[in-house]
Amino acid sequence: MKTVSSLLDPEWHERYKRISKLNIRSSIYDVTNRCNLRCKGCFFFSSGEDQAASEETDTKKWEAFIDREKERGVNLAILIGGEPTLCLDRVEAFYRRLPTFCATNGLIKVPRDRFPDMMLGISLWGDEKDEKTLRGKDAFSISSKHYAGDPHVYYLYTLTPNQIGKIDRIVKKIKDVGLKVHMQLLSNDEGVDGFSWKPEELAAIRLEMDEILDSYPQTVISSKYYHKIITTGKMFNRSFGWNECPSVTEPMDHRNPRPKRLIEFIRWASDLETMHRCCTSITRDCSTCKDGAAHMSWVMVNKRMHIRTTKDLQNWIEVYEMFAKLYQFIPW
């Protein structure tokens, strides 16, 4: 019988032991329905989730809600929106109570005297041309000035088919301002012309992602196994989709048989009562979903499947480490 100990040498076993103690239990929170950008392809607005619930504006009610979430066992609050930095009082309510990650477009600078070590993931949707096409402005030129050299910030670089052959220049720009970067793929929820993936483009972007990881190992937070999973949608003989996704809100998960999934995961709307189906939107086609965190989680919850060869288990460890670094459970 193959076991973790039989497949790993002492160095890899130490890495395994470090992450096996983490027991990460995350949930996602819409902090607000508002945003200071309207990006083409944003699942939140394209699916109408901004209209799904009325915002709770009483900070005391947010604080009481977060206390209940903590009692429920959540140890990682992932804040999205809308744009969370429009409501720093609500962000602070999370930060004072739970390990907190804030996804932001970076246009508003989070004051570090108020949030000294909160991890921020700044969305980046390609090069200057793509940013202007999809978001209406070159957001990088603003966010990079706000956060240059900040050790608790990384760029969440959403790759599009138009980025093939251009990633190196963008990653070098990020390296030059002293920040890290993690890559994921655009799902093109609004069907913008030229931004949907073709099989040959996914193969090409996977190769380029691997090359970039080799070239910038201190800047890029990623793994080649993750690149394979997110570009192929395959893990061994299984395909990512509704029947496999681990990031479905648990009280709404009536799948039978139930797949391996995130324990107690819920995505909450900003009224603190409404739940969304999953970490993205109900209108997204699960068979073509490219959500990076969902694919990482798919690997992470299926550890037993990877206890078959040394390389398979090492791949699993690298993906888990990547997730833990992105949410500040272990250092870069």
BAFI-747392 format. One record per residue (C-alpha): residue number from 0; residue in three letters; x, y, z; chain. Coordinates in nm, 3 decimals. Example, Ala and Ser with C-alpha at 12.3 -4.5 7.8 and 13.67 -1.06 7.14 Angstrom:
<sites>
<site 0 ALA <1.230 -0.450 0.780> A> <site 1 SER <1.367 -0.106 0.714> A> 
</sites>
This chain:
<sites>
<site 0 MET <0.000 0.000 0.000> A> <site 1 LYS <0.135 0.341 -0.099> A> <site 2 THR <0.147 0.603 0.175> A> <site 3 VAL <0.269 0.962 0.203> A> <site 4 SER <0.579 0.847 0.391> A> <site 5 SER <0.666 0.580 0.137> A> <site 6 LEU <0.648 0.826 -0.156> A> <site 7 LEU <0.838 1.125 -0.016> A> <site 8 ASP <1.202 1.181 0.078> A> <site 9 PRO <1.272 1.371 0.404> A> <site 10 GLU <1.275 1.715 0.238> A> <site 11 TRP <0.939 1.671 0.065> A> <site 12 HIS <0.796 1.508 0.375> A> <site 13 GLU <0.881 1.818 0.578> A> <site 14 ARG <0.704 2.032 0.317> A> <site 15 TYR <0.403 1.800 0.338> A> <site 16 LYS <0.392 1.820 0.718> A> <site 17 ARG <0.403 2.201 0.706> A> <site 18 ILE <0.089 2.229 0.493> A> <site 19 SER <-0.097 1.931 0.639> A> <site 20 LYS <-0.134 2.122 0.968> A> <site 21 LEU <-0.308 2.423 0.814> A> <site 22 ASN <-0.669 2.302 0.792> A> <site 23 ILE <-0.776 2.604 0.585> A> <site 24 ARG <-1.150 2.676 0.594> A> <site 25 SER <-1.242 2.967 0.372> A> <site 26 SER <-1.556 3.151 0.273> A> <site 27 ILE <-1.612 3.440 0.034> A> <site 28 TYR <-1.787 3.768 0.112> A> <site 29 ASP <-1.932 4.034 -0.118> A> <site 30 VAL <-1.836 4.344 0.078> A> <site 31 THR <-2.033 4.580 -0.146> A> <site 32 ASN <-2.238 4.581 -0.466> A> <site 33 ARG <-2.057 4.887 -0.596> A> <site 34 CYS <-1.735 4.922 -0.792> A> <site 35 ASN <-1.527 5.207 -0.930> A> <site 36 LEU <-1.469 5.012 -1.254> A> <site 37 ARG <-1.705 4.822 -1.483> A> <site 38 CYS <-1.493 4.554 -1.644> A> <site 39 LYS <-1.619 4.356 -1.943> A> <site 40 GLY <-1.619 3.994 -1.832> A> <site 41 CYS <-1.671 4.065 -1.461> A> <site 42 PHE <-1.896 3.781 -1.342> A> <site 43 PHE <-2.038 3.988 -1.056> A> <site 44 PHE <-2.200 4.250 -1.278> A> <site 45 SER <-2.259 4.041 -1.590> A> <site 46 SER <-2.463 3.789 -1.389> A> <site 47 GLY <-2.664 4.052 -1.205> A> <site 48 GLU <-2.527 3.953 -0.865> A> <site 49 ASP <-2.491 4.322 -0.784> A> <site 50 GLN <-2.874 4.328 -0.778> A> <site 51 ALA <-2.918 4.004 -0.580> A> <site 52 ALA <-2.927 4.165 -0.236> A> <site 53 SER <-2.932 4.504 -0.068> A> <site 54 GLU <-2.613 4.602 0.111> A> <site 55 GLU <-2.608 4.588 0.487> A> <site 56 THR <-2.468 4.926 0.590> A> <site 57 ASP <-2.457 4.889 0.969> A> <site 58 THR <-2.098 4.809 1.066> A> <site 59 LYS <-2.213 4.661 1.397> A> <site 60 LYS <-2.419 4.403 1.207> A> <site 61 TRP <-2.114 4.317 0.996> A> <site 62 GLU <-1.910 4.269 1.313> A> <site 63 ALA <-2.170 4.038 1.467> A> <site 64 PHE <-2.196 3.842 1.141> A> <site 65 ILE <-1.818 3.796 1.123> A> <site 66 ASP <-1.811 3.675 1.482> A> <site 67 ARG <-2.067 3.410 1.385> A> <site 68 GLU <-1.858 3.312 1.085> A> <site 69 LYS <-1.557 3.269 1.311> A> <site 70 GLU <-1.764 3.048 1.543> A> <site 71 ARG <-1.867 2.848 1.234> A> <site 72 GLY <-1.501 2.758 1.186> A> <site 73 VAL <-1.400 2.997 0.907> A> <site 74 ASN <-1.030 3.082 0.931> A> <site 75 LEU <-0.988 3.264 0.599> A> <site 76 ALA <-1.214 3.548 0.485> A> <site 77 ILE <-1.185 3.622 0.114> A> <site 78 LEU <-1.329 3.965 0.039> A> <site 79 ILE <-1.456 4.048 -0.307> A> <site 80 GLY <-1.734 4.273 -0.436> A> <site 81 GLY <-1.785 4.502 -0.610> A> <site 82 GLU <-1.475 4.681 -0.491> A> <site 83 PRO <-1.411 4.613 -0.119> A> <site 84 THR <-1.191 4.919 -0.065> A> <site 85 LEU <-1.496 5.141 -0.116> A> <site 86 CYS <-1.606 5.018 0.230> A> <site 87 LEU <-1.296 5.011 0.448> A> <site 88 ASP <-1.500 5.002 0.768> A> <site 89 ARG <-1.639 4.661 0.665> A> <site 90 VAL <-1.296 4.542 0.552> A> <site 91 GLU <-1.156 4.645 0.889> A> <site 92 ALA <-1.430 4.451 1.069> A> <site 93 PHE <-1.301 4.134 0.898> A> <site 94 TYR <-0.936 4.220 0.943> A> <site 95 ARG <-0.974 4.268 1.319> A> <site 96 ARG <-1.139 3.927 1.358> A> <site 97 LEU <-1.013 3.683 1.095> A> <site 98 PRO <-0.718 3.616 0.864> A> <site 99 THR <-0.833 3.828 0.571> A> <site 100 PHE <-0.754 3.848 0.201> A> <site 101 CYS <-0.887 4.141 0.001> A> <site 102 ALA <-0.926 4.129 -0.376> A> <site 103 THR <-0.906 4.479 -0.521> A> <site 104 ASN <-0.849 4.664 -0.846> A> <site 105 GLY <-0.585 4.872 -0.663> A> <site 106 LEU <-0.724 5.212 -0.758> A> <site 107 ILE <-0.779 5.303 -0.392> A> <site 108 LYS <-0.472 5.269 -0.170> A> <site 109 VAL <-0.541 5.070 0.145> A> <site 110 PRO <-0.381 5.261 0.435> A> <site 111 ARG <-0.109 5.042 0.582> A> <site 112 ASP <-0.125 5.212 0.921> A> <site 113 ARG <-0.479 5.070 0.947> A> <site 114 PHE <-0.416 4.735 0.773> A> <site 115 PRO <-0.042 4.670 0.824> A> <site 116 ASP <-0.026 4.307 0.706> A> <site 117 MET <-0.351 4.238 0.522> A> <site 118 MET <-0.285 4.043 0.201> A> <site 119 LEU <-0.411 4.217 -0.112> A> <site 120 GLY <-0.458 4.059 -0.453> A> <site 121 ILE <-0.469 4.326 -0.723> A> <site 122 SER <-0.657 4.231 -1.037> A> <site 123 LEU <-0.471 4.279 -1.365> A> <site 124 TRP <-0.640 4.195 -1.694> A> <site 125 GLY <-0.351 4.195 -1.938> A> <site 126 ASP <-0.132 4.458 -2.092> A> <site 127 GLU <-0.217 4.824 -2.129> A> <site 128 LYS <-0.427 4.765 -2.443> A> <site 129 ASP <-0.629 4.480 -2.289> A> <site 130 GLU <-0.682 4.676 -1.968> A> <site 131 LYS <-0.825 4.968 -2.164> A> <site 132 THR <-1.042 4.736 -2.376> A> <site 133 LEU <-1.179 4.533 -2.086> A> <site 134 ARG <-1.166 4.783 -1.797> A> <site 135 GLY <-1.163 5.126 -1.956> A> <site 136 LYS <-0.825 5.228 -1.819> A> <site 137 ASP <-0.469 5.113 -1.752> A> <site 138 ALA <-0.524 5.023 -1.386> A> <site 139 PHE <-0.168 4.890 -1.345> A> <site 140 SER <-0.018 5.236 -1.386> A> <site 141 ILE <-0.213 5.347 -1.077> A> <site 142 SER <-0.199 5.035 -0.858> A> <site 143 SER <0.174 4.982 -0.908> A> <site 144 LYS <0.243 5.331 -0.769> A> <site 145 HIS <0.024 5.261 -0.467> A> <site 146 TYR <0.185 4.932 -0.373> A> <site 147 ALA <0.540 4.913 -0.512> A> <site 148 GLY <0.755 4.697 -0.283> A> <site 149 ASP <0.470 4.601 -0.049> A> <site 150 PRO <0.543 4.249 0.086> A> <site 151 HIS <0.172 4.175 0.141> A> <site 152 VAL <0.057 4.242 -0.214> A> <site 153 TYR <0.054 4.042 -0.536> A> <site 154 TYR <-0.099 4.085 -0.879> A> <site 155 LEU <-0.372 3.841 -0.983> A> <site 156 TYR <-0.291 3.846 -1.352> A> <site 157 THR <-0.586 3.723 -1.560> A> <site 158 LEU <-0.451 3.596 -1.889> A> <site 159 THR <-0.647 3.634 -2.211> A> <site 160 PRO <-0.580 3.484 -2.556> A> <site 161 ASN <-0.443 3.824 -2.654> A> <site 162 GLN <-0.166 3.783 -2.395> A> <site 163 ILE <0.005 3.495 -2.574> A> <site 164 GLY <0.362 3.603 -2.638> A> <site 165 LYS <0.330 3.908 -2.411> A> <site 166 ILE <0.342 3.768 -2.058> A> <site 167 ASP <0.716 3.817 -2.010> A> <site 168 ARG <0.694 4.195 -2.045> A> <site 169 ILE <0.411 4.221 -1.794> A> <site 170 VAL <0.576 3.996 -1.538> A> <site 171 LYS <0.900 4.192 -1.573> A> <site 172 LYS <0.706 4.514 -1.500> A> <site 173 ILE <0.566 4.354 -1.186> A> <site 174 LYS <0.910 4.228 -1.082> A> <site 175 ASP <1.055 4.575 -1.136> A> <site 176 VAL <0.807 4.729 -0.889> A> <site 177 GLY <0.899 4.466 -0.630> A> <site 178 LEU <0.575 4.266 -0.627> A> <site 179 LYS <0.470 3.903 -0.682> A> <site 180 VAL <0.226 3.770 -0.941> A> <site 181 HIS <-0.013 3.479 -0.974> A> <site 182 MET <-0.170 3.385 -1.308> A> <site 183 GLN <-0.519 3.264 -1.396> A> <site 184 LEU <-0.729 3.258 -1.712> A> <site 185 LEU <-1.018 3.479 -1.825> A> <site 186 SER <-1.354 3.299 -1.844> A> <site 187 ASN <-1.500 3.571 -2.073> A> <site 188 ASP <-1.844 3.573 -1.910> A> <site 189 GLU <-1.967 3.849 -2.140> A> <site 190 GLY <-1.840 3.694 -2.464> A> <site 191 VAL <-1.612 3.980 -2.565> A> <site 192 ASP <-1.487 3.921 -2.920> A> <site 193 GLY <-1.138 3.773 -2.931> A> <site 194 PHE <-1.124 3.683 -2.562> A> <site 195 SER <-1.264 3.327 -2.563> A> <site 196 TRP <-1.016 3.039 -2.553> A> <site 197 LYS <-0.948 2.795 -2.836> A> <site 198 PRO <-0.778 2.460 -2.759> A> <site 199 GLU <-0.457 2.557 -2.939> A> <site 200 GLU <-0.446 2.886 -2.748> A> <site 201 LEU <-0.477 2.705 -2.415> A> <site 202 ALA <-0.188 2.479 -2.514> A> <site 203 ALA <0.022 2.780 -2.611> A> <site 204 ILE <-0.053 2.975 -2.294> A> <site 205 ARG <0.031 2.671 -2.079> A> <site 206 LEU <0.373 2.647 -2.240> A> <site 207 GLU <0.432 3.018 -2.190> A> <site 208 MET <0.319 3.004 -1.825> A> <site 209 ASP <0.572 2.725 -1.765> A> <site 210 GLU <0.849 2.929 -1.927> A> <site 211 ILE <0.762 3.237 -1.721> A> <site 212 LEU <0.772 3.034 -1.399> A> <site 213 ASP <1.119 2.908 -1.492> A> <site 214 SER <1.237 3.260 -1.576> A> <site 215 TYR <1.093 3.439 -1.269> A> <site 216 PRO <1.081 3.182 -0.985> A> <site 217 GLN <1.106 3.451 -0.716> A> <site 218 THR <0.828 3.663 -0.866> A> <site 219 VAL <0.573 3.413 -1.000> A> <site 220 ILE <0.371 3.219 -0.742> A> <site 221 SER <0.257 2.915 -0.932> A> <site 222 SER <0.328 2.552 -1.028> A> <site 223 LYS <0.342 2.370 -1.359> A> <site 224 TYR <0.084 2.119 -1.240> A> <site 225 TYR <-0.159 2.406 -1.176> A> <site 226 HIS <-0.089 2.531 -1.530> A> <site 227 LYS <-0.176 2.186 -1.664> A> <site 228 ILE <-0.496 2.162 -1.459> A> <site 229 ILE <-0.631 2.508 -1.544> A> <site 230 THR <-0.553 2.491 -1.917> A> <site 231 THR <-0.679 2.136 -1.976> A> <site 232 GLY <-0.958 2.118 -1.715> A> <site 233 LYS <-0.842 1.762 -1.656> A> <site 234 MET <-0.714 1.586 -1.344> A> <site 235 PHE <-0.619 1.228 -1.422> A> <site 236 ASN <-0.926 1.089 -1.603> A> <site 237 ARG <-1.172 1.345 -1.463> A> <site 238 SER <-1.298 1.674 -1.608> A> <site 239 PHE <-1.362 1.994 -1.414> A> <site 240 GLY <-1.726 2.104 -1.406> A> <site 241 TRP <-2.038 2.110 -1.191> A> <site 242 ASN <-2.001 1.747 -1.083> A> <site 243 GLU <-1.642 1.807 -0.965> A> <site 244 CYS <-1.624 2.169 -0.846> A> <site 245 PRO <-1.528 2.191 -0.476> A> <site 246 SER <-1.628 2.559 -0.436> A> <site 247 VAL <-2.008 2.526 -0.417> A> <site 248 THR <-2.189 2.690 -0.126> A> <site 249 GLU <-2.248 2.400 0.112> A> <site 250 PRO <-2.615 2.462 0.210> A> <site 251 MET <-2.698 2.484 -0.164> A> <site 252 ASP <-2.501 2.176 -0.260> A> <site 253 HIS <-2.751 1.900 -0.339> A> <site 254 ARG <-2.530 1.705 -0.579> A> <site 255 ASN <-2.558 1.328 -0.559> A> <site 256 PRO <-2.304 1.180 -0.540> A> <site 257 ARG <-2.136 1.467 -0.363> A> <site 258 PRO <-1.779 1.526 -0.478> A> <site 259 LYS <-1.484 1.612 -0.256> A> <site 260 ARG <-1.549 1.972 -0.159> A> <site 261 LEU <-1.443 2.263 0.063> A> <site 262 ILE <-1.574 2.210 0.415> A> <site 263 GLU <-1.841 2.462 0.525> A> <site 264 PHE <-1.767 2.689 0.227> A> <site 265 ILE <-2.025 2.964 0.167> A> <site 266 ARG <-2.022 3.265 -0.059> A> <site 267 TRP <-2.225 3.540 0.106> A> <site 268 ALA <-2.393 3.840 -0.055> A> <site 269 SER <-2.358 4.184 0.101> A> <site 270 ASP <-2.692 4.165 0.286> A> <site 271 LEU <-2.528 3.896 0.506> A> <site 272 GLU <-2.825 3.665 0.442> A> <site 273 THR <-2.829 3.574 0.073> A> <site 274 MET <-2.598 3.298 -0.047> A> <site 275 HIS <-2.457 3.266 -0.398> A> <site 276 ARG <-2.425 2.924 -0.562> A> <site 277 CYS <-2.045 2.918 -0.586> A> <site 278 CYS <-1.729 3.124 -0.590> A> <site 279 THR <-1.822 3.272 -0.929> A> <site 280 SER <-2.170 3.323 -1.076> A> <site 281 ILE <-2.473 3.107 -1.142> A> <site 282 THR <-2.473 3.217 -1.505> A> <site 283 ARG <-2.126 3.079 -1.575> A> <site 284 ASP <-2.095 2.754 -1.771> A> <site 285 CYS <-1.911 2.526 -1.526> A> <site 286 SER <-1.766 2.319 -1.811> A> <site 287 THR <-1.568 2.620 -1.936> A> <site 288 CYS <-1.503 2.791 -1.600> A> <site 289 LYS <-1.138 2.893 -1.566> A> <site 290 ASP <-1.152 3.018 -1.206> A> <site 291 GLY <-0.804 2.974 -1.063> A> <site 292 ALA <-0.895 2.929 -0.697> A> <site 293 ALA <-1.162 2.671 -0.784> A> <site 294 HIS <-0.910 2.467 -0.983> A> <site 295 MET <-0.652 2.493 -0.704> A> <site 296 SER <-0.914 2.379 -0.454> A> <site 297 TRP <-1.011 2.091 -0.683> A> <site 298 VAL <-0.658 1.960 -0.655> A> <site 299 MET <-0.630 2.029 -0.282> A> <site 300 VAL <-0.944 1.841 -0.176> A> <site 301 ASN <-0.839 1.536 -0.380> A> <site 302 LYS <-0.520 1.447 -0.194> A> <site 303 ARG <-0.591 1.075 -0.185> A> <site 304 MET <-0.612 1.066 -0.565> A> <site 305 HIS <-0.251 1.192 -0.576> A> <site 306 ILE <-0.109 0.927 -0.342> A> <site 307 ARG <-0.010 0.705 -0.632> A> <site 308 THR <0.338 0.815 -0.744> A> <site 309 THR <0.603 1.042 -0.595> A> <site 310 LYS <0.554 1.297 -0.873> A> <site 311 ASP <0.176 1.302 -0.831> A> <site 312 LEU <0.207 1.370 -0.459> A> <site 313 GLN <0.474 1.636 -0.515> A> <site 314 ASN <0.239 1.805 -0.763> A> <site 315 TRP <-0.034 1.809 -0.498> A> <site 316 ILE <0.205 1.957 -0.239> A> <site 317 GLU <0.314 2.234 -0.477> A> <site 318 VAL <-0.044 2.338 -0.549> A> <site 319 TYR <-0.131 2.338 -0.178> A> <site 320 GLU <0.180 2.545 -0.101> A> <site 321 MET <0.086 2.791 -0.375> A> <site 322 PHE <-0.261 2.839 -0.227> A> <site 323 ALA <-0.116 2.877 0.125> A> <site 324 LYS <0.130 3.143 0.006> A> <site 325 LEU <-0.136 3.340 -0.181> A> <site 326 TYR <-0.346 3.361 0.135> A> <site 327 GLN <-0.051 3.417 0.369> A> <site 328 PHE <-0.065 3.091 0.563> A> <site 329 ILE <0.303 3.030 0.483> A> <site 330 PRO <0.567 3.283 0.369> A> <site 331 TRP <0.652 3.341 0.003> A> 
</sites>
